[in-house]
Amino acid sequence: MGVVVQFDYGLWQSLYGMTRVSFPQAKGYFDIATTIHRNDGGGPVNTADQQLALLNMLTAHIAKLFAPPTTGGSGGLVGRINSATEGSVSVQAAYSNNVSEQMAWFIQTQYGAMYWSATAPFRRARYVGNLRGRGTVGPPGYGY
């Protein structure tokens, strides 16, 4: 059903501009991304182009969160900036109150927000009918 793709460092760098993130770092972030988004051929994404695009977005999100600031990371600021002051420099970041904990982790960066939006069709429940036949799932009333 799904597809498997390989990490393309050159493509990823050109799309996301993280030229200071080395190949070993980026590959490590891609490997982390595959623990969040299936890349074993069993996921819901059916085209290699879409699979690679989603994994590249997620890799960029992870890199932005975890890479040191000198290599393109965020420097530890988490959430959207909701308050900023110029004199004596002050910045506050927070999550919106109207998001799930899962969504909050993704919307910390623009790449994560893109990934969250792009994967919306894949987060919908899918009905799988009773494969065993009528009445074999549980007590009366189940499976009918």
Stockholm file with secondary structure:
# STOCKHOLM 1.0

chainA/1-144         MGVVVQFDYGLWQSLYGMTRVSFPQAKGYFDIATTIHRNDGGGPVNTADQQLALLNMLTAHIAKLFAPPTTGGSGGLVGRINSATEGSVSVQAAYSNNVSEQMAWFIQTQYGAMYWSATAPFRRARYVGNLRGRGTVGPPGYGY
#=GR chainA/1-144 SS CCCCCCCCHHHHHHHHCCTTSCHHHHHHHHHHHHHHSCCSSCSSCCCHHHHHHHHHHHHHHHHHHHSCGGGTCCTTCCSEEEEEETTTTEEEEECCTTSCHHHHHHTTSHHHHHHHHHTGGGGSCCCCCCSSCTTCSSSTTSCC
#=GC SS_cons         CCCCCCCCHHHHHHHHCCTTSCHHHHHHHHHHHHHHSCCSSCSSCCCHHHHHHHHHHHHHHHHHHHSCGGGTCCTTCCSEEEEEETTTTEEEEECCTTSCHHHHHHTTSHHHHHHHHHTGGGGSCCCCCCSSCTTCSSSTTSCC
//
